[in-house]
Amino acid sequence: MLGDLFGDMEEQQKELRKKLAGILVEAEVENGAIAVEANANRQLTRISIQAELLNAEEAERLEDLLLVAINRVLEKAEEKEQEEVQKGLKDMLPPGLEGLLG
């Protein structure tokens, strides 16, 4: 019986990861000078940099902006992951107990 329960949980985790991979979030800095996209599994999927930031004198600024954009998109990805986990947990509860999760 417990084996079935854990097997179901593992399968649900796999399904959740698959679903999270399809949920994309984006963050940008400096009015789109740098845009970063990630999925809700917190994997970066795209980085876009405007050409004028790619010269050697702007390297430090570019690095700083990249850090800000990446951290923003990872925060958004984490929020989406949390939302999906909560939905999944609610689906697992018997009817009437959904309020236990807040």
Gaussian input, Z-matrix of N, CA and C with variables (Angstrom, degrees):
# hf/3-21g

backbone

0 1
 N
 C     1     B1
 C     2     B2     1     A1
 N     3     B3     2     A2     1     D1
 C     4     B4     3     A3     2     D2
 C     5     B5     4     A4     3     D3
 N     6     B6     5     A5     4     D4
 C     7     B7     6     A6     5     D5
 C     8     B8     7     A7     6     D6
 N     9     B9     8     A8     7     D7
 C    10    B10     9     A9     8     D8
 C    11    B11    10    A10     9     D9
 N    12    B12    11    A11    10    D10
 C    13    B13    12    A12    11    D11
 C    14    B14    13    A13    12    D12
 N    15    B15    14    A14    13    D13
 C    16    B16    15    A15    14    D14
 C    17    B17    16    A16    15    D15
 N    18    B18    17    A17    16    D16
 C    19    B19    18    A18    17    D17
 C    20    B20    19    A19    18    D18
 N    21    B21    20    A20    19    D19
 C    22    B22    21    A21    20    D20
 C    23    B23    22    A22    21    D21
 N    24    B24    23    A23    22    D22
 C    25    B25    24    A24    23    D23
 C    26    B26    25    A25    24    D24
 N    27    B27    26    A26    25    D25
 C    28    B28    27    A27    26    D26
 C    29    B29    28    A28    27    D27
 N    30    B30    29    A29    28    D28
 C    31    B31    30    A30    29    D29
 C    32    B32    31    A31    30    D30
 N    33    B33    32    A32    31    D31
 C    34    B34    33    A33    32    D32
 C    35    B35    34    A34    33    D33
 N    36    B36    35    A35    34    D34
 C    37    B37    36    A36    35    D35
 C    38    B38    37    A37    36    D36
 N    39    B39    38    A38    37    D37
 C    40    B40    39    A39    38    D38
 C    41    B41    40    A40    39    D39
 N    42    B42    41    A41    40    D40
 C    43    B43    42    A42    41    D41
 C    44    B44    43    A43    42    D42
 N    45    B45    44    A44    43    D43
 C    46    B46    45    A45    44    D44
 C    47    B47    46    A46    45    D45
 N    48    B48    47    A47    46    D46
 C    49    B49    48    A48    47    D47
 C    50    B50    49    A49    48    D48
 N    51    B51    50    A50    49    D49
 C    52    B52    51    A51    50    D50
 C    53    B53    52    A52    51    D51
 N    54    B54    53    A53    52    D52
 C    55    B55    54    A54    53    D53
 C    56    B56    55    A55    54    D54
 N    57    B57    56    A56    55    D55
 C    58    B58    57    A57    56    D56
 C    59    B59    58    A58    57    D57
 N    60    B60    59    A59    58    D58
 C    61    B61    60    A60    59    D59
 C    62    B62    61    A61    60    D60
 N    63    B63    62    A62    61    D61
 C    64    B64    63    A63    62    D62
 C    65    B65    64    A64    63    D63
 N    66    B66    65    A65    64    D64
 C    67    B67    66    A66    65    D65
 C    68    B68    67    A67    66    D66
 N    69    B69    68    A68    67    D67
 C    70    B70    69    A69    68    D68
 C    71    B71    70    A70    69    D69
 N    72    B72    71    A71    70    D70
 C    73    B73    72    A72    71    D71
 C    74    B74    73    A73    72    D72
 N    75    B75    74    A74    73    D73
 C    76    B76    75    A75    74    D74
 C    77    B77    76    A76    75    D75
 N    78    B78    77    A77    76    D76
 C    79    B79    78    A78    77    D77
 C    80    B80    79    A79    78    D78
 N    81    B81    80    A80    79    D79
 C    82    B82    81    A81    80    D80
 C    83    B83    82    A82    81    D81
 N    84    B84    83    A83    82    D82
 C    85    B85    84    A84    83    D83
 C    86    B86    85    A85    84    D84
 N    87    B87    86    A86    85    D85
 C    88    B88    87    A87    86    D86
 C    89    B89    88    A88    87    D87
 N    90    B90    89    A89    88    D88
 C    91    B91    90    A90    89    D89
 C    92    B92    91    A91    90    D90
 N    93    B93    92    A92    91    D91
 C    94    B94    93    A93    92    D92
 C    95    B95    94    A94    93    D93
 N    96    B96    95    A95    94    D94
 C    97    B97    96    A96    95    D95
 C    98    B98    97    A97    96    D96
 N    99    B99    98    A98    97    D97
 C   100   B100    99    A99    98    D98
 C   101   B101   100   A100    99    D99
 N   102   B102   101   A101   100   D100
 C   103   B103   102   A102   101   D101
 C   104   B104   103   A103   102   D102
 N   105   B105   104   A104   103   D103
 C   106   B106   105   A105   104   D104
 C   107   B107   106   A106   105   D105
 N   108   B108   107   A107   106   D106
 C   109   B109   108   A108   107   D107
 C   110   B110   109   A109   108   D108
 N   111   B111   110   A110   109   D109
 C   112   B112   111   A111   110   D110
 C   113   B113   112   A112   111   D111
 N   114   B114   113   A113   112   D112
 C   115   B115   114   A114   113   D113
 C   116   B116   115   A115   114   D114
 N   117   B117   116   A116   115   D115
 C   118   B118   117   A117   116   D116
 C   119   B119   118   A118   117   D117
 N   120   B120   119   A119   118   D118
 C   121   B121   120   A120   119   D119
 C   122   B122   121   A121   120   D120
 N   123   B123   122   A122   121   D121
 C   124   B124   123   A123   122   D122
 C   125   B125   124   A124   123   D123
 N   126   B126   125   A125   124   D124
 C   127   B127   126   A126   125   D125
 C   128   B128   127   A127   126   D126
 N   129   B129   128   A128   127   D127
 C   130   B130   129   A129   128   D128
 C   131   B131   130   A130   129   D129
 N   132   B132   131   A131   130   D130
 C   133   B133   132   A132   131   D131
 C   134   B134   133   A133   132   D132
 N   135   B135   134   A134   133   D133
 C   136   B136   135   A135   134   D134
 C   137   B137   136   A136   135   D135
 N   138   B138   137   A137   136   D136
 C   139   B139   138   A138   137   D137
 C   140   B140   139   A139   138   D138
 N   141   B141   140   A140   139   D139
 C   142   B142   141   A141   140   D140
 C   143   B143   142   A142   141   D141
 N   144   B144   143   A143   142   D142
 C   145   B145   144   A144   143   D143
 C   146   B146   145   A145   144   D144
 N   147   B147   146   A146   145   D145
 C   148   B148   147   A147   146   D146
 C   149   B149   148   A148   147   D147
 N   150   B150   149   A149   148   D148
 C   151   B151   150   A150   149   D149
 C   152   B152   151   A151   150   D150
 N   153   B153   152   A152   151   D151
 C   154   B154   153   A153   152   D152
 C   155   B155   154   A154   153   D153
 N   156   B156   155   A155   154   D154
 C   157   B157   156   A156   155   D155
 C   158   B158   157   A157   156   D156
 N   159   B159   158   A158   157   D157
 C   160   B160   159   A159   158   D158
 C   161   B161   160   A160   159   D159
 N   162   B162   161   A161   160   D160
 C   163   B163   162   A162   161   D161
 C   164   B164   163   A163   162   D162
 N   165   B165   164   A164   163   D163
 C   166   B166   165   A165   164   D164
 C   167   B167   166   A166   165   D165
 N   168   B168   167   A167   166   D166
 C   169   B169   168   A168   167   D167
 C   170   B170   169   A169   168   D168
 N   171   B171   170   A170   169   D169
 C   172   B172   171   A171   170   D170
 C   173   B173   172   A172   171   D171
 N   174   B174   173   A173   172   D172
 C   175   B175   174   A174   173   D173
 C   176   B176   175   A175   174   D174
 N   177   B177   176   A176   175   D175
 C   178   B178   177   A177   176   D176
 C   179   B179   178   A178   177   D177
 N   180   B180   179   A179   178   D178
 C   181   B181   180   A180   179   D179
 C   182   B182   181   A181   180   D180
 N   183   B183   182   A182   181   D181
 C   184   B184   183   A183   182   D182
 C   185   B185   184   A184   183   D183
 N   186   B186   185   A185   184   D184
 C   187   B187   186   A186   185   D185
 C   188   B188   187   A187   186   D186
 N   189   B189   188   A188   187   D187
 C   190   B190   189   A189   188   D188
 C   191   B191   190   A190   189   D189
 N   192   B192   191   A191   190   D190
 C   193   B193   192   A192   191   D191
 C   194   B194   193   A193   192   D192
 N   195   B195   194   A194   193   D193
 C   196   B196   195   A195   194   D194
 C   197   B197   196   A196   195   D195
 N   198   B198   197   A197   196   D196
 C   199   B199   198   A198   197   D197
 C   200   B200   199   A199   198   D198
 N   201   B201   200   A200   199   D199
 C   202   B202   201   A201   200   D200
 C   203   B203   202   A202   201   D201
 N   204   B204   203   A203   202   D202
 C   205   B205   204   A204   203   D203
 C   206   B206   205   A205   204   D204
 N   207   B207   206   A206   205   D205
 C   208   B208   207   A207   206   D206
 C   209   B209   208   A208   207   D207
 N   210   B210   209   A209   208   D208
 C   211   B211   210   A210   209   D209
 C   212   B212   211   A211   210   D210
 N   213   B213   212   A212   211   D211
 C   214   B214   213   A213   212   D212
 C   215   B215   214   A214   213   D213
 N   216   B216   215   A215   214   D214
 C   217   B217   216   A216   215   D215
 C   218   B218   217   A217   216   D216
 N   219   B219   218   A218   217   D217
 C   220   B220   219   A219   218   D218
 C   221   B221   220   A220   219   D219
 N   222   B222   221   A221   220   D220
 C   223   B223   222   A222   221   D221
 C   224   B224   223   A223   222   D222
 N   225   B225   224   A224   223   D223
 C   226   B226   225   A225   224   D224
 C   227   B227   226   A226   225   D225
 N   228   B228   227   A227   226   D226
 C   229   B229   228   A228   227   D227
 C   230   B230   229   A229   228   D228
 N   231   B231   230   A230   229   D229
 C   232   B232   231   A231   230   D230
 C   233   B233   232   A232   231   D231
 N   234   B234   233   A233   232   D232
 C   235   B235   234   A234   233   D233
 C   236   B236   235   A235   234   D234
 N   237   B237   236   A236   235   D235
 C   238   B238   237   A237   236   D236
 C   239   B239   238   A238   237   D237
 N   240   B240   239   A239   238   D238
 C   241   B241   240   A240   239   D239
 C   242   B242   241   A241   240   D240
 N   243   B243   242   A242   241   D241
 C   244   B244   243   A243   242   D242
 C   245   B245   244   A244   243   D243
 N   246   B246   245   A245   244   D244
 C   247   B247   246   A246   245   D245
 C   248   B248   247   A247   246   D246
 N   249   B249   248   A248   247   D247
 C   250   B250   249   A249   248   D248
 C   251   B251   250   A250   249   D249
 N   252   B252   251   A251   250   D250
 C   253   B253   252   A252   251   D251
 C   254   B254   253   A253   252   D252
 N   255   B255   254   A254   253   D253
 C   256   B256   255   A255   254   D254
 C   257   B257   256   A256   255   D255
 N   258   B258   257   A257   256   D256
 C   259   B259   258   A258   257   D257
 C   260   B260   259   A259   258   D258
 N   261   B261   260   A260   259   D259
 C   262   B262   261   A261   260   D260
 C   263   B263   262   A262   261   D261
 N   264   B264   263   A263   262   D262
 C   265   B265   264   A264   263   D263
 C   266   B266   265   A265   264   D264
 N   267   B267   266   A266   265   D265
 C   268   B268   267   A267   266   D266
 C   269   B269   268   A268   267   D267
 N   270   B270   269   A269   268   D268
 C   271   B271   270   A270   269   D269
 C   272   B272   271   A271   270   D270
 N   273   B273   272   A272   271   D271
 C   274   B274   273   A273   272   D272
 C   275   B275   274   A274   273   D273
 N   276   B276   275   A275   274   D274
 C   277   B277   276   A276   275   D275
 C   278   B278   277   A277   276   D276
 N   279   B279   278   A278   277   D277
 C   280   B280   279   A279   278   D278
 C   281   B281   280   A280   279   D279
 N   282   B282   281   A281   280   D280
 C   283   B283   282   A282   281   D281
 C   284   B284   283   A283   282   D282
 N   285   B285   284   A284   283   D283
 C   286   B286   285   A285   284   D284
 C   287   B287   286   A286   285   D285
 N   288   B288   287   A287   286   D286
 C   289   B289   288   A288   287   D287
 C   290   B290   289   A289   288   D288
 N   291   B291   290   A290   289   D289
 C   292   B292   291   A291   290   D290
 C   293   B293   292   A292   291   D291
 N   294   B294   293   A293   292   D292
 C   295   B295   294   A294   293   D293
 C   296   B296   295   A295   294   D294
 N   297   B297   296   A296   295   D295
 C   298   B298   297   A297   296   D296
 C   299   B299   298   A298   297   D297
 N   300   B300   299   A299   298   D298
 C   301   B301   300   A300   299   D299
 C   302   B302   301   A301   300   D300
 N   303   B303   302   A302   301   D301
 C   304   B304   303   A303   302   D302
 C   305   B305   304   A304   303   D303

   B1=1.4552
   B2=1.5361
   B3=1.3427
   B4=1.4650
   B5=1.5168
   B6=1.3277
   B7=1.4601
   B8=1.5102
   B9=1.3312
   B10=1.4677
   B11=1.5188
   B12=1.3216
   B13=1.4629
   B14=1.5213
   B15=1.3385
   B16=1.4615
   B17=1.5142
   B18=1.3198
   B19=1.4599
   B20=1.5151
   B21=1.3300
   B22=1.4624
   B23=1.5195
   B24=1.3309
   B25=1.4618
   B26=1.5239
   B27=1.3281
   B28=1.4649
   B29=1.5140
   B30=1.3226
   B31=1.4602
   B32=1.5326
   B33=1.3312
   B34=1.4633
   B35=1.5218
   B36=1.3282
   B37=1.4642
   B38=1.5233
   B39=1.3199
   B40=1.4581
   B41=1.5259
   B42=1.3239
   B43=1.4682
   B44=1.5217
   B45=1.3371
   B46=1.4593
   B47=1.5291
   B48=1.3247
   B49=1.4645
   B50=1.5294
   B51=1.3321
   B52=1.4602
   B53=1.5288
   B54=1.3262
   B55=1.4606
   B56=1.5330
   B57=1.3339
   B58=1.4692
   B59=1.5254
   B60=1.3233
   B61=1.4674
   B62=1.5265
   B63=1.3232
   B64=1.4595
   B65=1.5154
   B66=1.3177
   B67=1.4724
   B68=1.5212
   B69=1.3235
   B70=1.4635
   B71=1.5203
   B72=1.3231
   B73=1.4620
   B74=1.5193
   B75=1.3262
   B76=1.4628
   B77=1.5155
   B78=1.3151
   B79=1.4646
   B80=1.5097
   B81=1.3276
   B82=1.4631
   B83=1.5119
   B84=1.3219
   B85=1.4623
   B86=1.5196
   B87=1.3306
   B88=1.4729
   B89=1.5306
   B90=1.3451
   B91=1.4668
   B92=1.5251
   B93=1.3120
   B94=1.4551
   B95=1.5141
   B96=1.3292
   B97=1.4628
   B98=1.5333
   B99=1.3274
   B100=1.4590
   B101=1.5169
   B102=1.3257
   B103=1.4618
   B104=1.5237
   B105=1.3211
   B106=1.4575
   B107=1.5200
   B108=1.3300
   B109=1.4577
   B110=1.5237
   B111=1.3277
   B112=1.4600
   B113=1.5174
   B114=1.3238
   B115=1.4591
   B116=1.5233
   B117=1.3192
   B118=1.4626
   B119=1.5286
   B120=1.3251
   B121=1.4650
   B122=1.5241
   B123=1.3127
   B124=1.4622
   B125=1.5188
   B126=1.3311
   B127=1.4594
   B128=1.5250
   B129=1.3222
   B130=1.4576
   B131=1.5180
   B132=1.3391
   B133=1.4599
   B134=1.5225
   B135=1.3348
   B136=1.4624
   B137=1.5181
   B138=1.3367
   B139=1.4682
   B140=1.5198
   B141=1.3248
   B142=1.4634
   B143=1.5304
   B144=1.3307
   B145=1.4644
   B146=1.5219
   B147=1.3441
   B148=1.4633
   B149=1.5291
   B150=1.3146
   B151=1.4648
   B152=1.5287
   B153=1.3213
   B154=1.4658
   B155=1.5278
   B156=1.3173
   B157=1.4689
   B158=1.5296
   B159=1.3020
   B160=1.4574
   B161=1.5246
   B162=1.3204
   B163=1.4680
   B164=1.5300
   B165=1.2952
   B166=1.4594
   B167=1.5316
   B168=1.3350
   B169=1.4631
   B170=1.5211
   B171=1.3077
   B172=1.4628
   B173=1.5250
   B174=1.3077
   B175=1.4665
   B176=1.5276
   B177=1.3255
   B178=1.4618
   B179=1.5254
   B180=1.3304
   B181=1.4672
   B182=1.5285
   B183=1.3129
   B184=1.4611
   B185=1.5250
   B186=1.3088
   B187=1.4591
   B188=1.5239
   B189=1.3261
   B190=1.4607
   B191=1.5290
   B192=1.3325
   B193=1.4554
   B194=1.5284
   B195=1.3168
   B196=1.4636
   B197=1.5282
   B198=1.3101
   B199=1.4630
   B200=1.5228
   B201=1.3219
   B202=1.4635
   B203=1.5247
   B204=1.3197
   B205=1.4627
   B206=1.5306
   B207=1.3230
   B208=1.4663
   B209=1.5209
   B210=1.3113
   B211=1.4673
   B212=1.5238
   B213=1.3189
   B214=1.4639
   B215=1.5167
   B216=1.3310
   B217=1.4632
   B218=1.5313
   B219=1.3200
   B220=1.4570
   B221=1.5207
   B222=1.3340
   B223=1.4617
   B224=1.5311
   B225=1.3242
   B226=1.4648
   B227=1.5240
   B228=1.3311
   B229=1.4629
   B230=1.5216
   B231=1.3185
   B232=1.4615
   B233=1.5249
   B234=1.3352
   B235=1.4630
   B236=1.5260
   B237=1.3311
   B238=1.4624
   B239=1.5218
   B240=1.3245
   B241=1.4610
   B242=1.5267
   B243=1.3306
   B244=1.4665
   B245=1.5308
   B246=1.3346
   B247=1.4648
   B248=1.5259
   B249=1.3248
   B250=1.4590
   B251=1.5253
   B252=1.3227
   B253=1.4610
   B254=1.5247
   B255=1.3376
   B256=1.4681
   B257=1.5251
   B258=1.3346
   B259=1.4646
   B260=1.5216
   B261=1.3255
   B262=1.4597
   B263=1.5162
   B264=1.3200
   B265=1.4593
   B266=1.5264
   B267=1.3201
   B268=1.4643
   B269=1.5155
   B270=1.3259
   B271=1.4645
   B272=1.5221
   B273=1.3238
   B274=1.4643
   B275=1.5274
   B276=1.3356
   B277=1.4650
   B278=1.5255
   B279=1.3265
   B280=1.4689
   B281=1.5278
   B282=1.3323
   B283=1.4771
   B284=1.5307
   B285=1.3064
   B286=1.4620
   B287=1.5049
   B288=1.3197
   B289=1.4640
   B290=1.5212
   B291=1.3473
   B292=1.4632
   B293=1.5208
   B294=1.3239
   B295=1.4597
   B296=1.5187
   B297=1.3201
   B298=1.4617
   B299=1.5139
   B300=1.3426
   B301=1.4638
   B302=1.5129
   B303=1.3123
   B304=1.4676
   B305=1.4373
   A1=110.90
   A2=116.28
   A3=118.81
   A4=110.89
   A5=116.67
   A6=120.15
   A7=111.43
   A8=116.07
   A9=120.15
   A10=110.78
   A11=116.28
   A12=121.15
   A13=110.61
   A14=116.56
   A15=119.82
   A16=111.41
   A17=116.47
   A18=120.32
   A19=111.09
   A20=115.97
   A21=120.27
   A22=111.02
   A23=116.64
   A24=120.18
   A25=110.48
   A26=116.85
   A27=120.06
   A28=110.59
   A29=116.37
   A30=120.79
   A31=110.06
   A32=116.77
   A33=120.28
   A34=110.74
   A35=117.19
   A36=120.36
   A37=110.32
   A38=117.39
   A39=121.18
   A40=110.40
   A41=115.44
   A42=119.76
   A43=111.03
   A44=116.57
   A45=120.49
   A46=110.25
   A47=117.90
   A48=121.55
   A49=110.75
   A50=115.88
   A51=120.46
   A52=110.10
   A53=116.28
   A54=120.90
   A55=110.73
   A56=116.39
   A57=120.91
   A58=111.87
   A59=117.00
   A60=120.68
   A61=111.10
   A62=117.06
   A63=120.89
   A64=114.88
   A65=117.20
   A66=121.28
   A67=107.99
   A68=116.65
   A69=121.48
   A70=111.10
   A71=115.40
   A72=122.66
   A73=107.88
   A74=115.81
   A75=120.58
   A76=109.47
   A77=115.43
   A78=122.11
   A79=107.30
   A80=115.34
   A81=119.34
   A82=109.59
   A83=114.99
   A84=122.25
   A85=108.54
   A86=114.82
   A87=121.40
   A88=111.59
   A89=115.64
   A90=121.14
   A91=112.87
   A92=116.19
   A93=120.70
   A94=115.41
   A95=117.89
   A96=119.93
   A97=110.15
   A98=115.02
   A99=121.10
   A100=106.86
   A101=116.01
   A102=121.98
   A103=107.68
   A104=115.23
   A105=120.89
   A106=107.80
   A107=115.81
   A108=121.49
   A109=108.35
   A110=115.61
   A111=121.02
   A112=108.04
   A113=115.49
   A114=118.38
   A115=108.48
   A116=116.75
   A117=120.66
   A118=112.21
   A119=118.19
   A120=122.04
   A121=110.60
   A122=116.07
   A123=124.22
   A124=112.25
   A125=115.29
   A126=121.70
   A127=107.86
   A128=116.84
   A129=120.39
   A130=109.11
   A131=115.92
   A132=120.07
   A133=112.51
   A134=117.91
   A135=120.30
   A136=110.03
   A137=115.84
   A138=122.89
   A139=106.56
   A140=115.98
   A141=121.81
   A142=108.66
   A143=116.61
   A144=122.00
   A145=108.64
   A146=116.26
   A147=119.39
   A148=109.54
   A149=115.85
   A150=123.03
   A151=113.13
   A152=118.46
   A153=118.69
   A154=113.21
   A155=118.25
   A156=120.55
   A157=112.73
   A158=117.60
   A159=120.39
   A160=114.69
   A161=118.59
   A162=119.11
   A163=110.03
   A164=116.41
   A165=122.15
   A166=113.21
   A167=117.71
   A168=119.51
   A169=111.94
   A170=117.22
   A171=121.62
   A172=113.17
   A173=118.75
   A174=122.20
   A175=112.48
   A176=117.78
   A177=120.23
   A178=111.04
   A179=116.38
   A180=120.66
   A181=109.62
   A182=116.58
   A183=121.24
   A184=110.55
   A185=117.50
   A186=121.22
   A187=111.27
   A188=117.05
   A189=121.22
   A190=111.25
   A191=115.98
   A192=119.64
   A193=111.80
   A194=116.38
   A195=120.24
   A196=111.31
   A197=116.58
   A198=119.89
   A199=111.35
   A200=117.04
   A201=121.12
   A202=110.22
   A203=117.28
   A204=121.09
   A205=111.43
   A206=117.01
   A207=120.31
   A208=110.71
   A209=117.09
   A210=119.36
   A211=111.21
   A212=117.90
   A213=120.85
   A214=111.60
   A215=116.53
   A216=118.79
   A217=110.76
   A218=118.21
   A219=119.97
   A220=111.72
   A221=117.70
   A222=121.25
   A223=110.18
   A224=116.34
   A225=120.26
   A226=110.88
   A227=116.57
   A228=120.64
   A229=110.59
   A230=116.68
   A231=120.37
   A232=110.72
   A233=117.30
   A234=120.54
   A235=110.98
   A236=116.96
   A237=120.85
   A238=111.00
   A239=116.37
   A240=120.13
   A241=109.85
   A242=116.83
   A243=121.64
   A244=110.89
   A245=116.32
   A246=120.52
   A247=110.79
   A248=116.65
   A249=120.69
   A250=111.68
   A251=117.75
   A252=120.84
   A253=109.81
   A254=116.73
   A255=120.53
   A256=110.92
   A257=116.88
   A258=120.26
   A259=110.12
   A260=116.19
   A261=120.51
   A262=112.38
   A263=116.59
   A264=120.19
   A265=111.00
   A266=116.82
   A267=120.17
   A268=110.83
   A269=116.83
   A270=120.83
   A271=111.73
   A272=117.37
   A273=121.04
   A274=112.29
   A275=117.88
   A276=120.87
   A277=111.17
   A278=115.68
   A279=118.45
   A280=110.12
   A281=117.57
   A282=121.35
   A283=111.20
   A284=115.49
   A285=121.69
   A286=114.02
   A287=118.74
   A288=121.29
   A289=112.98
   A290=118.18
   A291=121.49
   A292=112.61
   A293=117.35
   A294=122.26
   A295=113.80
   A296=117.48
   A297=120.44
   A298=113.45
   A299=116.65
   A300=120.66
   A301=113.65
   A302=117.20
   A303=119.65
   A304=115.39
   D1=-47.40
   D2=178.83
   D3=-65.49
   D4=-35.15
   D5=177.05
   D6=-59.33
   D7=-40.54
   D8=177.65
   D9=-64.92
   D10=-41.82
   D11=-179.75
   D12=-62.41
   D13=-47.19
   D14=-179.34
   D15=-68.71
   D16=-36.27
   D17=175.89
   D18=-61.64
   D19=-42.67
   D20=177.38
   D21=-63.95
   D22=-40.18
   D23=-179.80
   D24=-65.05
   D25=-41.45
   D26=178.68
   D27=-63.03
   D28=-41.50
   D29=178.94
   D30=-64.90
   D31=-40.99
   D32=178.47
   D33=-65.15
   D34=-37.44
   D35=177.32
   D36=-63.84
   D37=-42.81
   D38=178.10
   D39=-60.92
   D40=-44.31
   D41=179.40
   D42=-63.85
   D43=-39.46
   D44=179.10
   D45=-63.86
   D46=-45.93
   D47=179.18
   D48=-60.10
   D49=-39.95
   D50=178.31
   D51=-63.97
   D52=-43.12
   D53=179.00
   D54=-64.89
   D55=-43.84
   D56=-179.68
   D57=-62.63
   D58=-32.60
   D59=179.19
   D60=-63.81
   D61=-25.85
   D62=-179.49
   D63=-90.45
   D64=-5.73
   D65=179.41
   D66=-95.67
   D67=115.25
   D68=-176.83
   D69=-108.07
   D70=141.34
   D71=173.92
   D72=-128.42
   D73=154.33
   D74=-179.18
   D75=-134.38
   D76=146.43
   D77=173.60
   D78=-135.45
   D79=146.52
   D80=178.05
   D81=-137.80
   D82=160.05
   D83=177.77
   D84=-131.15
   D85=158.94
   D86=176.67
   D87=51.20
   D88=51.44
   D89=177.62
   D90=53.03
   D91=41.82
   D92=176.17
   D93=89.84
   D94=7.01
   D95=178.72
   D96=-58.14
   D97=-37.04
   D98=174.19
   D99=-134.01
   D100=130.78
   D101=175.48
   D102=-125.50
   D103=137.79
   D104=-179.90
   D105=-128.58
   D106=136.60
   D107=179.01
   D108=-120.79
   D109=142.95
   D110=176.91
   D111=-143.08
   D112=162.32
   D113=172.83
   D114=-97.11
   D115=172.94
   D116=-176.48
   D117=-73.05
   D118=-3.47
   D119=169.59
   D120=-84.29
   D121=3.05
   D122=-179.33
   D123=65.30
   D124=39.79
   D125=174.27
   D126=-110.27
   D127=128.18
   D128=177.36
   D129=-66.39
   D130=135.54
   D131=179.71
   D132=-117.34
   D133=-19.46
   D134=-179.56
   D135=-162.41
   D136=142.04
   D137=171.01
   D138=-130.34
   D139=128.60
   D140=179.66
   D141=-121.27
   D142=128.59
   D143=-177.85
   D144=-127.45
   D145=127.28
   D146=176.55
   D147=-65.75
   D148=142.52
   D149=-173.35
   D150=-55.94
   D151=-36.67
   D152=-175.97
   D153=-66.47
   D154=-14.68
   D155=177.10
   D156=-86.68
   D157=-2.37
   D158=-172.70
   D159=-94.09
   D160=15.82
   D161=176.55
   D162=-92.72
   D163=159.28
   D164=-172.37
   D165=-61.76
   D166=-34.33
   D167=-178.42
   D168=-67.39
   D169=-22.65
   D170=-177.09
   D171=-97.44
   D172=8.54
   D173=-174.45
   D174=-57.10
   D175=-47.19
   D176=-178.17
   D177=-65.00
   D178=-42.62
   D179=177.81
   D180=-62.30
   D181=-43.13
   D182=178.95
   D183=-59.79
   D184=-44.79
   D185=178.93
   D186=-61.00
   D187=-43.82
   D188=179.39
   D189=-63.05
   D190=-44.42
   D191=-179.92
   D192=-65.50
   D193=-38.85
   D194=176.92
   D195=-60.63
   D196=-44.04
   D197=178.63
   D198=-59.86
   D199=-44.82
   D200=179.73
   D201=-62.88
   D202=-48.05
   D203=-177.95
   D204=-63.53
   D205=-42.88
   D206=-180.00
   D207=-64.64
   D208=-44.34
   D209=178.91
   D210=-62.94
   D211=-38.65
   D212=178.37
   D213=-63.69
   D214=-45.78
   D215=-177.05
   D216=-69.34
   D217=-33.77
   D218=177.56
   D219=-68.64
   D220=-34.09
   D221=174.20
   D222=-63.24
   D223=-44.25
   D224=178.55
   D225=-63.69
   D226=-40.77
   D227=178.95
   D228=-62.81
   D229=-40.73
   D230=178.56
   D231=-63.44
   D232=-40.77
   D233=177.61
   D234=-59.93
   D235=-44.49
   D236=179.14
   D237=-64.29
   D238=-40.12
   D239=178.47
   D240=-61.33
   D241=-45.41
   D242=179.64
   D243=-59.63
   D244=-43.34
   D245=178.81
   D246=-59.30
   D247=-45.34
   D248=-177.93
   D249=-68.92
   D250=-37.17
   D251=176.92
   D252=-63.30
   D253=-44.14
   D254=178.70
   D255=-60.92
   D256=-42.96
   D257=177.92
   D258=-60.27
   D259=-44.31
   D260=-179.73
   D261=-63.09
   D262=-40.87
   D263=179.10
   D264=-65.90
   D265=-40.09
   D266=178.51
   D267=-62.59
   D268=-37.83
   D269=179.41
   D270=-66.58
   D271=-25.77
   D272=-178.25
   D273=-83.10
   D274=-20.24
   D275=-177.10
   D276=-78.70
   D277=147.60
   D278=174.38
   D279=-63.42
   D280=153.09
   D281=179.78
   D282=-53.49
   D283=137.76
   D284=178.09
   D285=94.45
   D286=-12.95
   D287=-178.09
   D288=-104.17
   D289=6.38
   D290=-176.96
   D291=-58.73
   D292=-29.05
   D293=-177.89
   D294=-67.12
   D295=-14.39
   D296=-179.93
   D297=-65.57
   D298=-22.27
   D299=-177.02
   D300=-91.19
   D301=-0.60
   D302=177.86
   D303=90.49

